[in-house]
Amino acid sequence: MERVSSESSINPSLPLDVDAGPVSLTRQLCDIPSVSGDERAIADAVEALLRARAPHLAVVRDGDTIVARTELGRERRVAIAGHLDTVPINANLPVRDELDPETGAPVIWGRGTVDMKAGVAVQLALAVALDMPAVDLTWIWYDHEEVDSSLSGLGRAMRNHPGLFAADFAILGEPSNGTIEGGCNGTLRARVALEGTRAHSARSWMGRNAIHRAGALLARLEAYEAERVVVDGLEYREGLNAVRVEGGVAGNVIPDRCEIEVNYRFAPSRSTDEAVAFVRDFFSDADEVRIVDLSPGARPGLDAPLARRFVDAVGAEPTAKLGWTDVSRFSALGIPAVNFGPGNALLAHADDERVPVAQIESSYAALLAWLTAAE
């Protein structure tokens, strides 16, 4: 059973020094291992810091997800979220300070620096510092982002405490090189099956080879040219790709079934129903098309005045988020949402994951300026 509390037992052995600033806080957070499913220690440390240093926040904990809110009666509310978990460690902790091999700029190297503890550090430092922001704030740190979406701590907390997540605008601290990435693509996975007839391979003419049947389908996929779709001024790139093929019975048996797993990344202008219809039509000659995973995209979320002021504070034009992120969960609630955080997403999950120190500092400064001036 998930633990839900407003007065939790805290592990005092993991104090976080927020006064050292977001760069130091990034190092501290990264050095608390928190591979998906093992977020308890870092959640305890975050909660302890908030209860000790942020009396202006009402803190609720759901399992290893923490929601902390101001209640200032402001006209607008902004939700800012980040996940606490990482992919597995691979000899890349503890973190260390280095110079980037490409730019020569100072970086923090190690697991979680990009995805996404630098973003979490920025958020946590601001949550403690901002006791009188210009908007009401809902800070969210959640578990189980790097695994199956059904395990998401954000999704669970939204179901358990829907009233805590009302907002006019949301920011997800996913790595975006310190610029704004609007919305996200949707994603669909399907299992496409082709049937055949078993036979002894010495008498193959007595059967029908399901793997051979898959050849035409794979050739069609290879020839497919994915669309580029402009949504609210941002260009999203779609993709339709085979990601897994399974088939075969034995070395001397003609296979009677072959399954191809396909991943469709679709622009946020398309509904999930439209995505499903497209995939079913594309594989209409298959014997079975089974949808096994489906998540909607999110439109850019840049129409609201709050969003435009945020763009001005960051100082760079937004681009489209081409992958799927949890902004989709906010969008599904009718909350415009964007991605904004330090770090290059191309380095997320890499063994040489590293985040520029300058991006941590600039992300903190942009959010601080916006949250103290937003109307």
N, C-alpha and C positions, 0 to 999 in steps of 0.2 A: 504493500500500500504506500502511495506517495505521502510524504510528510507535508502537511500544510500548517503553518503557524504564523503568529505575529510576535511570538516571544521564543526564539529558538535557542538551543544550546550551541554555543560557539566554541570552536577549537582555538584556544588562545595561543597556540604555538605557531601560528601563521599570521603575525601582524603585518599589515601593509602600511608603508610609510607614504601617505599621500602628499605630505609636505615637500617631498623631494621632487615632485613634478611628474608629468605624464611620461617623460622619457625613462626616468628611473622606475616608475610604476610599471612600465612595459616589461622591464627586466624582471621585476619582482613577480609579476603575474605569470610570465613565461616559465619561470623556474618552479612554479607549482604545477606538476604534471596533472593534466586533466583530459586524458584521452576519453572519448565518448564512453559513457557508462561509469566513469570514475571522476565525476565533477564535484563530489561532496567537499573535498578539502578547499578547493578554490571558492566554491559557493559560501562555505563557512567564513573564509577570509573576507570576501566581499561584504557579507552581511555584518560581520563584526565591525568593519570599518564604518559602514553606514550608521550603525546604531551608536557607535562611539563619537562620530564626527559630523553627523548630518541630522541634528534634531529637527530640522525643517522638513524632513521627509517622512512620510508614513510608509513603513516598510512591511511588505507581506511576502512570505516565502511559500512556494508550492514545490515540494520536492527540492530540486536543486535549481529552481528558477526563482529569481528575486525581482520583485516589482517595487519601486520606490517612487512616491508621488508627492509633489507639492500641492497644497490646497490653499491657494492665494486668492481665489475668486477672479482670476484673469479672464478676459473675454475669449482667449484662444488657448488651446492645449496642444503641446507637441509631445509625441512619443519618440524616444530614442532608445534603440535596442542593439544588443550585441550578444553573441553566443560565447559561452565559456569553454566549450570543449575543443579538442584538436583531433586530428588524425594521429595514428600511432607514431611514437617517437622512434627515430632511427639514428641513434648516436649523435643527436643534434640538440641535446640539453646537457649541462646548463648553457644558457645563452652567453655570447661573448661579443665584445665590441670589435668591429673590423672596419676596413675601408672597402667600399664596393669595388670589385675587380673591374667593372666597366666604367664607372664615373669617378672613382676615387673619393667619393663622399662618405662620411661616417654612417655606418649602419649598425643595427643590432641583429646578430645572426642567431638563428635557432628556431626550433619548432614552435609554432604559434605566433611568431613575431608578425607575420603577414595576416594569417587567418586564425583569429583576428584579435589577438590580445593587445596589439597597439591601439586598435580602435576601442577596445574595452577600457584600456587605461585612460585614454582621452575622455571617455564618457564618465568614468568613475571619478577622475579628478574634477571634472566640471560639476558632477552631482554634489560633491562635497562643497565646492566653492560657491555655487550659485544658490544662495538662500533667498534672493529677491530677484528672480529673472523677470523679464518683460512678459513672458507667457507662463502659464502653468506647465509643468514638466512631468512626464511619466518616464522614468528610467527603467529599463528591462534588461536583465542579464539571464540567459537561459541555457539549459542543458540539451544535449542530444541533437545538435544540428547536423553533425557530420555523418549521420547514419540514416536509416530509413525514416522517411518523413512522418510515418505513423508514430514514431517515438519522440517526436519533437517536444521539448519542454515548453516552447512558445505556444504551440498548438494546444497542448494540455492545459496550460494556464489560461489561455483564451476561453477554453471550454469551461473550466472550473470557476473562473472569475471574470465573466464577460464585462462587467461594469468597470473593471480597472483599465480597460484598453480603449475607452472612448477617447478620440483625439481628432484634431482638425488636420494634422499633418504628421508624418512619421519619417524617421531616418533610421536606416539600418547601417551599422558601421562596417559593412563588408569592405575589403580592400578595393580602392578605386583610384590609387595613385594620388589621393588627396583632392580629387575632383568629383563632381557629381555625376553619377550614372543613374539615369531615370528608368524607373520601372524594371521589367525583366521579361525575357521570353517565357512562354509556357513550355512544358515538357510532357511528352507522352511516350510510353514504352508499350510495344505490342509484340505478341508471339504469333508469328505467321507460320502456319503449318501446311505442308504439302504431303499428300498421301501417295502411297505406292502399293505394290504387291510383293510380298516376300517370295523368294525363290533361291535355289542353290545357285551360287555364282558360276558353277560349271554349266548351268542351263539357264543363263540369265534371260533368255528370250521368253522364259515362262513367267517372268515377273515384270514389275514396273519399278524402276529405280527412283525413289523419292528424292535422293540427293541430286541426281541428274536434273530432275524437274526444277530444282532450286536454281540451276544455272541461269535460266532466262530471267528469273526474278532478280538475282544478284546483278546481272548485266543491266537491267532496267534501273536498279538503284545507282549503279556506277554512272550511268548516263544522265541521271536526274540533276538538273541545275536548280539549286535552292534559290528561293526568292530573297530579294532585299526589299523590305517593307518599311515605308516611312510612317511613323505614328506620332502625331503631335510634334512634328518637326525633327524627330530623332530616327535614325536609320537602324533597323533591326535586321540581322541576318538569320535566316532560317536554316535548318539542316534536317536531312532525312538520311539516316545511315544504319546499316546493319552493324550490330555490336556483338553478336554472338550467333554461332551456328552449331546446332546439335543434330546428329543423325548417325545411323549405323547400328548394326546388331552384332555381327561377328565378321571375321575376316573372310568367310566363305558364304555370306548371306547377302542377297540383294535387299537393301533397306526399304522398309515399307512406310517410313515416316521421316521427315526432316523438318526441323523447326528453326526459323530465323528470328532472332530477337532484333527489333528495329526501334531506334530512338528518333522521335520527331521533335525538333525544337521549333516552336511556332511563335510568330509575332504576337504581341499582346492585343492587337486589333482583332485577332481570331478568338472565338469562344472555344471552350472545350468541346462542345458539340460539333462545331465546324472542324476542329482538329481530328476528332474521331471519324467524321464523315470522309474527310480527305484521305486518311490512312486506309479506311475500308475500301474506298473507291480505287486507290492506287494498287491495292492487292486484291482486287475483285476476283481474280482467277485463282486465288489460293483456296484451299479447302476449309481453312479456319483462320480468322483474325481475332485474337483474344487480347483485349486491352488489359495490361497488368499494372500500369501506373499512369496517373494522369493528374497534373497540377496546372492550374491556369496561370497565364502570365499576368503582368500588371502594367497598366499604361504609365507613361512617364511621370505623372503626378506633379507637373510643373506649372499648371494653370493658376493655382491659387496665389494670391498676393504674398502669403508667407513664403511660398516656394521661390517666387521671383526675388524676394529680398535675400533669401538664402543664396541664390545664385550670385547676387551682387556681392555678398560677403565673402564667398569663395573666390570670386574674381576670375573664373574661367567658364567657358560655355560647356554645358552638360553634353554628355554622350549617352548612347543607349547601353544598358546592361544586357549583354548577349546571353548570359547564363540565367539559370533560375535561382532566385534567392527568396528569403522570407518576406520581402516586400509584398509578395503575392498574398500572404496572409492578411496584411493590413489592407491591401487593395480590396480583398474579398469582403472586408468590413465597411467598405466605402471610404477608407482613409487614404488620400494620396500619399505615396511613399517613394523615397529615393534611396539609393545606396551612396554612402559617403564615408570613407575611411582611409587611413594611411596604408601604404603597401601596394605592390604590384600583384594583381590577381594571378599573373602568369607564374609567380613564385609560390603561390599557395600550394601546400602539400609537398613541395619539393624538399629534398634533403638539404639544399643550400638556401632555404627560406631566410629572407633578411628584409628588414624594413629600414628605410632612410630615416635618420634622426630628424632631419629637416621636415619631413612630411608629418611626423608626429607633432612637431611644434606648430606647423602651419595649420594642421587640422584643428588643433586645440584653439588656436587664435581665431580662426574663422568661425567656429561654433560659439566661442565666447562672445565675439563681436555681435553675431546675429542674435543670440539668445538674450543679450542685454539691450538690444535695440529693436527687436521684432515687435510688431504691433498686431 
